[in-house]
Amino acid sequence: MYGWLMLPIEPVKVEAVIQSGIAPDWLHRLNLTFDISTIALFTVEAAYLNAIDITDNAYNQVQKYLGWAQQDSIDGQWTDALSALLRASDALIAIDTEQSDSLHVDVAKAIRTVSTKL
């Protein structure tokens, strides 16, 4: 049996009771209690802010796409934000600098975050 738990931003204590058998004759097996802390996901805004100060003209298109993704995420337009992030990722392929590698990782993290909203 599987279960999903939507976690809040704040840490939470989870208590679970494990039983087996057939209803109504359940056999108690185990009580579990554990604390879960969530890790904040990397944001589109963080990727955008990491790109916006780059002065190399090779990044102009990437910055444009990340600006669109940022605005789309603010507006809750997650499909459009994802599309813009994928375009930014594609545009980064042609740029071969140390900054581009780091920014490409940031964009990938932002893609993951946006995909959780779809």
C-alpha angles and dihedrals in degrees: 000000000000131000135185126214123199104215126212121229092253121072113271136198114229122201120192134182117207116207135164136194135062124307128291093017099064119170114218110232110165147346117217129190123180140158120237124197120189123221116225112248120237108263134224087236091058091053091047093049091049090054103039097075095052107112099192108113090221086076097054095099092044090051091049092052092046090051089054091047090050093052093044091052091050088051092048091243094141098168091053091045090053091049091051092048091051089051090050090050091051092048090053091059090075093051115081109190136114088252092053092056092052093045091048089057090049091051091049090053090049090050089055091050094049091047089061088061095056 
